Amino acid sequence: MPSNEPRGPRQIARAAIWSYQGLRAAWTHEASFRLEGWLFVIFFPLGLWLGQGGMEKAVLCGSLVLVLSAELLNSAVEAVVDKVSPEFHELAGRAKDMGSAAVFLLMLNVMLCWGLVLWPHFS
């Protein structure tokens, strides 16, 4: 349903509050998000330090942001599936597995990006 509320600073502030609430909920209720969050805290500054130039820094750090984003979406899918279908259903399991696979692929992407960017610097 489209919003009829005018866009402006008030709506941006509300969106920021809702986003913060989502991050806080993920941190509180999702162990995977906490683990990936700690890895982000370690590797993001490392990516800024090791990357030579803006493009390398963007690839190293951006790949980490993608993992956190996918984990948030995966957690949202899991929460909705659990609410709608608390009993086991093949489609519910498939939806959860696909969300997990998306996070896994982005983790592989992190390793690929970091390997391709950093290999020439250390070989």
PADRENVO-23480 format. One record per residue: residue in one letter; x, y, z of N, C-alpha, C in turn. Coordinates in steps of 0.02 Angstrom, whole numbers, padded with zeros to 5 digits, always signed. Layout:
N
AXYZXYZXYZ...
END
This chain:
123
M+00042-00058+00000+00000+00000+00000+00045+00062+00000P+00036+00106-00048+00079+00165-00052+00068+00213+00006S+00121+00246+00025+00117+00294+00079+00095+00362+00052N+00047+00392+00087+00024+00459+00068+00059+00512+00109E+00102+00491+00154+00136+00537+00198+00190+00575+00159P+00194+00640+00168+00245+00677+00131+00316+00657+00152R+00360+00657+00103+00430+00640+00116+00467+00702+00140G+00511+00693+00187+00549+00749+00213+00590+00727+00273P+00617+00775+00310+00660+00758+00366+00627+00715+00419R+00564+00726+00432+00528+00686+00482+00525+00612+00461Q+00508+00600+00398+00504+00531+00373+00573+00498+00372I+00624+00537+00355+00692+00510+00355+00712+00491+00426A+00695+00533+00474+00711+00518+00545+00674+00455+00567R+00611+00448+00549+00574+00387+00568+00605+00325+00536A+00624+00330+00473+00655+00273+00439+00721+00255+00474A+00759+00304+00495+00822+00291+00531+00808+00255+00597I+00756+00276+00632+00738+00244+00695+00717+00171+00683W+00677+00159+00632+00655+00091+00616+00715+00047+00596S+00762+00076+00560+00821+00039+00540+00863+00022+00601Y+00871+00069+00646+00908+00055+00708+00874+00000+00748Q+00807+00002+00752+00770-00050+00788+00782-00119+00756G+00785-00121+00690+00798-00183+00655+00868-00210+00669L+00917-00165+00669+00985-00185+00685+00990-00211+00757R+00957-00176+00802+00958-00196+00873+00923-00264+00883A+00867-00274+00848+00832-00338+00853+00875-00395+00825A+00909-00383+00770+00953-00434+00741+01009-00450+00789W+01039-00399+00819+01094-00410+00866+01070-00449+00927T+01010-00434+00951+00983-00465+01011+00962-00538+00998H+00931-00551+00941+00899-00616+00930+00936-00663+00882E+00986-00639+00847+01018-00680+00795+01092-00689+00809A+01111-00750+00829+01181-00765+00844+01224-00757+00782S+01199-00777+00724+01238-00770+00662+01253-00697+00648F+01205-00653+00659+01215-00582+00646+01268-00555+00695R+01266-00576+00757+01316-00553+00805+01387-00575+00784L+01394-00638+00763+01459-00662+00741+01483-00622+00681E+01440-00614+00631+01459-00576+00571+01471-00502+00588G+01435-00477+00638+01447-00408+00660+01516-00399+00690W+01537-00447+00731+01604-00443+00760+01658-00450+00706L+01646-00495+00658+01694-00501+00603+01697-00436+00563F+01640-00403+00555+01638-00339+00521+01679-00287+00558V+01671-00285+00625+01709-00237+00666+01784-00248+00659I+01805-00309+00650+01876-00324+00642+01900-00310+00571F+01863-00335+00522+01887-00333+00453+01874-00268+00416F+01823-00229+00435+01811-00166+00400+01870-00118+00407P+01895-00105+00468+01954-00062+00473+02015-00092+00439L+02021-00158+00442+02076-00191+00408+02072-00180+00332G+02012-00184+00306+02002-00171+00234+02020-00100+00215L+02003-00052+00259+02021+00018+00246+02097+00027+00248W+02130-00010+00292+02202-00004+00299+02240-00040+00242L+02216-00101+00224+02252-00140+00174+02237-00119+00103G+02178-00093+00090+02159-00073+00023+02201-00015-00001Q+02226-00020-00062+02265+00034-00091+02221+00070-00142G+02197+00127-00123+02153+00165-00167+02080+00152-00149G+02039+00197-00173+01968+00195-00156+01933+00132-00181M+01950+00109-00241+01915+00050-00269+01930-00012-00228E+01992-00023-00209+02008-00082-00169+01974-00078-00100K+01975-00020-00070+01943-00012-00005+01868-00025-00011A+01838-00001-00065+01766-00011-00075+01750-00085-00084V+01791-00121-00121+01779-00193-00132+01787-00232-00066L+01841-00217-00030+01853-00253+00032+01799-00240+00084C+01782-00177+00093+01733-00158+00145+01662-00170+00121G+01648-00157+00058+01581-00166+00031+01558-00238+00032S+01606-00284+00020+01587-00355+00022+01564-00376+00092L+01593-00345+00143+01572-00359+00212+01502-00333+00227V+01487-00274+00201+01421-00244+00211+01367-00288+00178L+01384-00317+00121+01335-00360+00086+01317-00421+00128V+01365-00450+00163+01351-00508+00206+01303-00489+00262L+01315-00432+00294+01270-00410+00348+01199-00397+00321S+01196-00366+00262+01131-00352+00232+01093-00416+00216A+01128-00464+00188+01095-00528+00172+01074-00564+00236E+01114-00560+00288+01096-00592+00351+01032-00561+00380L+01027-00495+00375+00965-00461+00397+00905-00485+00358L+00912-00490+00292+00856-00514+00251+00840-00587+00266N+00891-00628+00275+00880-00698+00293+00844-00704+00359S+00864-00665+00408+00831-00667+00473+00758-00644+00467A+00746-00594+00425+00677-00571+00415+00634-00625+00383V+00661-00659+00334+00625-00715+00302+00610-00769+00353E+00660-00787+00393+00649-00839+00443+00596-00819+00494A+00597-00756+00515+00547-00734+00564+00477-00737+00534V+00469-00716+00473+00403-00717+00441+00380-00789+00430V+00425-00832+00407+00407-00902+00396+00386-00935+00462D+00423-00921+00516+00405-00950+00581+00338-00924+00606K+00322-00862+00591+00258-00833+00612+00200-00863+00572V+00210-00870+00507+00156-00893+00463+00147-00969+00469S+00202-01005+00475+00199-01078+00474+00243-01107+00529P+00218-01107+00592+00259-01133+00647+00275-01208+00641E+00230-01246+00608+00245-01317+00599+00289-01326+00537F+00323-01383+00533+00368-01394+00477+00329-01399+00412H+00354-01366+00361+00327-01372+00294+00386-01369+00246E+00382-01410+00194+00437-01413+00146+00454-01345+00116L+00404-01306+00098+00416-01240+00068+00446-01192+00119A+00425-01196+00181+00454-01154+00234+00528-01170+00242G+00544-01235+00244+00613-01256+00250+00654-01234+00190R+00624-01238+00131+00659-01217+00070+00674-01142+00072A+00626-01103+00094+00636-01030+00098+00693-01013+00146K+00694-01047+00203+00748-01035+00252+00816-01056+00224D+00818-01114+00191+00880-01138+00162+00906-01091+00107M+00861-01064+00068+00881-01018+00015+00909-00954+00043G+00879-00929+00097+00906-00869+00130+00975-00882+00158S+00984-00940+00187+01050-00959+00213+01101-00966+00157A+01080-00994+00101+01124-01001+00044+01146-00933+00017A+01102-00884+00018+01120-00817-00005+01175-00788+00039V+01169-00796+00104+01221-00772+00150+01286-00809+00136F+01283-00874+00126+01342-00914+00113+01377-00891+00049L+01339-00879-00003+01369-00856-00066+01404-00788-00057L+01375-00745-00018+01407-00681-00006+01469-00688+00038M+01470-00738+00081+01532-00751+00119+01587-00776+00072L+01568-00819+00025+01617-00840-00026+01641-00780-00066N+01596-00734-00080+01614-00673-00116+01664-00632-00077V+01656-00628-00011+01705-00593+00031+01774-00624+00023M+01776-00691+00027+01841-00724+00021+01871-00713-00048L+01830-00715-00100+01854-00703-00168+01880-00632-00175C+01841-00583-00153+01862-00513-00158+01926-00499-00120W+01929-00522-00058+01989-00510-00018+02049-00546-00049G+02039-00607-00073+02094-00644-00104+02119-00610-00167L+02073-00590-00210+02094-00558-00273+02126-00490-00263V+02101-00452-00214+02129-00386-00201+02197-00391-00166L+02202-00435-00117+02262-00436-00075+02318-00481-00101W+02301-00531-00141+02352-00578-00166+02410-00542-00200P+02397-00495-00246+02454-00461-00279+02498-00421-00230H+02469-00398-00176+02508-00358-00128+02555-00400-00086F+02540-00464-00077+02579-00506-00033+02615-00562-00069S+02609-00565-00135+02643-00619-00172+02707-00595-00205
END
